[in-house]
């Protein structure tokens, strides 16, 4: 099961109370206050783990609590801090406050941590309040409560190249032909029911991640079909590869519909680098698909015969190199 949305409750631990205590030692009649501070409550921390791929675990577990801090004790002994609770999330997890809708964190890079709920501070013991005029304070602070809030988690997959096209355009077949991914493939609309990632090896030292997005239809940005559920995943890709069936009557018209749907979903998508691909070249007479591709402004390929797959890899390599150079900061 692929799960890309979840709502959870995170509750940090309360700080431990400070202690009110006085030294009681033989031959020390006025030992003074020696109450220690309470320990800090544990925090709830989200950690990006590349081995986690979905938000499925959050469908069953909805509440996450860190442990509280222990109270202080005599001899100025501080209470033990509560243990932080670390929750692993997949790369590409976007976090918002479920109550206010405020965007809180965008967790993309593996190893990134974010404090979802900070633990409460421990209270001060009475030893902290001793002064020249008040040498026997009987005051101590209670521990402060930890943060608690409800979070909406939304997964936006991270990939180098996203395959965008209508249902049954040949995206899944292309993915399975150039990577080890094995998406479910059949001759009916909406074959792809969830995003699928595959690693495409270019050589011994380089590779890229290719993502098959469920097919879009006209009106997808408004909730029609399955595209509405997965358009968010396209936002993370560096490059968009528009895949259009070479046998359709008007490839340019099909591309225009796809572009409108992406633009309606996000103003940033049309500005992404792109490749234009005519798929299923094997269904046309030899040379016809290539000629149509030239007029289309792209290139033709067939995942069945292998025609154009090497060109696809090399064009992606060149486009990624250009995209990475564009992402580099300008020298100062």
N, C-alpha and C positions, 0 to 999 in steps of 0.2 A: 504494500500500500504506500502511495506517495502522499505525504502530508506537508503542505506548505503554509498552513496557518494554524495558530494556536493562541489561546488566552490562558495566562497563568497568574497566580497570586504569589508574590514574593514577600517574605516577612523576615527582616533582620532580627537578630537577638537583642534583648534588652540589656543595658549595662547593669552590672552588679552594684548593689548598695554599698556605700562606704560604712566603715565600722566605727562604733563608739566604744572605745576601750581605754583602760588606764593600767599602767604598769603596776603589778602587784608583786614586788620582790622584797625579800627579807633585807632589812637594814636600808631600804630605800623608801622612806615614809611618804615622800611626795614624788612619785615616779613620773607623773604627768601623763598626758594623753598619748596613746600609741596605736590608735585605730588606723588600719590601712585602707587604701582605696579599693573600690570595686573594679572588677575586670571589665574590659570593653566587650560589648556584645559582638557576636560574629556577623559578618556581612554576607549578602548573597551576591555572588559574582558570576557573570556569564563569560565563558571562555570559548573562543572559536577553535573548533577541532575539525581538521580536514577529514577525519575518519567518520564524522557524523554527516549524513547526507540529507536527512529529512527532519521534520518536526514531529515524527510519529510518536516518540516517547512522551511528548507533552499531551497527547490525546488522553492518556490514562492518568498520568500524574498532573494534578492541577495546582497544588499548593506546595511551596518550598519554603522551609523555615530553617534559619540558622540558629545555633545554640546561644543561650544568654551567657553573660559574664557572671562569674562567681562573686559573692560578696567578699569584702575585705575582712581581715581578722586582726587579732592583737599582734603586738610586736611589729607594727607597721607593715604587716604582710599584705600585699596586694592580692586581690582575687584573680583567679585564672581567667584569661580572656576566652570568650566563646570562640568556637571553631567556625571559620568561614565555610560557607556552603558554595562549592563551585559547580556550576551547571554547564555542561558542554552543549554548544549549539553549532549548526553547520555554517560554513562560510556563506555570506550573503544574507544573514539574518538582519532584518530591519525591525527595530523596537520602537513602539509608540506607547504612550500612556493611554490605557483603555478608557479612562474617565474623561480626560481632557482632549485626547487626540493629538497631543504634542509629540513630535518626533524626538526621541531620546538618544538613539544610537543606531549606527549603521556598521554592523560587524562583518567585515569582509576578509581581512588577512588572517590566516591561521596563526594562533598564538596570541591574538588580541584579547585583552580582558576589559570588562566594563563592570563597574559596581552598580548593580541593579537596585540594591537596598543597603544602605550603610548601617552598620551596627551602632547601637546606642553607646554613648560614652559612660564609663563607670563613674560612680559617685565618689566624692572625696571623703576620706576618713577624718575623724575629729583631730588627728595629729596635724592636719593641714590648717586648722583654724586656731591653733595656739598663738597667742600674742603676749606681749609684756603685761597687758592689762587683763587678759583673759587666759590664764594659764591652765584652766581645766574646762575647756569647752565640751559641752555635751551635744554638740551638733555634728551631723554627718549628712552628706547629700545622698538622696536616692539615685539609683541608676536611671539614665534617660532611656526612653523607649527607642527601639530601632525603627528605621523606616519601613513602611509597608505600602505596597501599591499593586495594582493590577496592570499587567502588561499584555499588549497584543504583539505577538511575534509573527512576522511575515517573511517567508523565505523567497529571495530572488536569486536564482542560481547564477553562479559566476562561471562564465565561459568566454573563450576567445572569439568564437564564431557562432552565431545563431542562424539556423536554417528557418526561413520564413516563407510560407506559401499556403496555398489552398489545401484542403484535405485531399489526400490521394495524389499529391503532386510529385511524389517520389522522394520525399525528404528522408523517410525512414530507411528506404533502400539505399540511398546515398550514404547515410550514416553507417549502416552495417557493412558497406563495401569498402570504406576507408578506415574503419576502426574496428575494435573488438566488441563494440556494443551490439547487442542483439535485441532491438526493439521488436515488438509484435507487428508483423506485416501481413496484410490481407487486402483483397480487392474490394474494399468498401470504404465509404467516407468515414472520417474521424478514426482512422486506424490508430493514431497516436492519442492515447487518453491521458498521458502524463509526459512531462519533459524528460528527455533521455540524454545523458551525457556520454560522449565517447572520446577517447584520446587518439589522435591521429599522429603517428610517428613520421617525421620528415626525414630524419637521419639519426645517427647514434646519439647525437647531442641535443636535438631539438624536436619538439612536438607541440601540438596545440590541442585545446579542448573544444570539441564541436558539440553543439546542442541542437537537438531536434525539438522544435516548438510545436505543440498541437496545432493542426490546421486552422487557419483563420477563414472566416467567411465575411461577406459584406454585412456590416452591423455588429461585428465582433466587439468593437470598443464600447458598444451600448448594451452588451450582454448576450448577444445572439451566439448560438453554437457553443463551442468549448474555448474559443480563443480568449474570451473575456477573463477566464480563470487563470490564463497563463501568459497574457501579454506582459505582466510585470517582469517575467523572467528575461525578456528581451532587453530590458533596461541595463542589465549588467554586462552585456556582451560588448566587445571592442568593435566587432565587424558584423554586419548583417549580410547574409547571403540569401537573396531573393530567388526562390526556386519556382519556376513556372513550367508547366507541362508543355513540351514542344509541339504537341498536337492540337493545342487550343487554337481557336480561330484568330484571336486577337491577343497575343502575348503582352503588348504594350498596354492594352486596356486592363488586363488582369493585374499587371504591375501597378497601375494607377490606383486600382481598388485597394491593394495591399498597402500602398503608401498612404492613402487617405485614412485607413484604419489605424496605422501606427501614429500618424500625426494627431488623430483625434484622441489617442490614448495619452501621448506625451509629446510635448513640443520639442524635446531633445532628440527623439528617435530619428527624425528625418536628417539630422546632421551627422549621424554616424557614418563611418566609411562603409561602402557596400560593394558587393559583387552581384552581377546579374547572371543567372544560370538557367539555361533551357535544359530540362531533364527529359528522360525517355527518348533520347535521340535514335535509339534502335527501332522505334516505331515508325520512323519516316525513311524514305528512300535515301541511299548513301549520298552524303553531301548536302541534302536539303536542310537538315537540322543546323548544320554549321552556317549555311547561308542565312537562315532565319535568325540565328544567334547574332551574326554580324549586324543585321538590320536592327536587332533588339538592343544592341550595345553591350552584349555579353559574350558568353561562349556556351557551346553545347556539350553535354556529356551523357553517357549511358552507364548507369550503375550495373546493368546486366552484362554488357560487353566489355566494360572497362574504358570505353572511348571517353577521352577528356578528363579522366580521374587524375592523371599526373599533372595536367594543366591546372586542375582545381587546386591541388596541393601547392603548386608553385605560386599561383595567384594569391592564395591565402598567405603563404610565407611572405610575399612581397608586401601585401596589405598590412600584415601584422608588424612587419619591420617599420613601415611608414607610420603606423599608429603609435608604436612605441617611441619613435623619434619625436613625434608631435607631443607626446606626453612628458618628454624631458623638459625640465625648466631651462629657461633662457640663461646663457652664461652672463655673469655680472662683471 
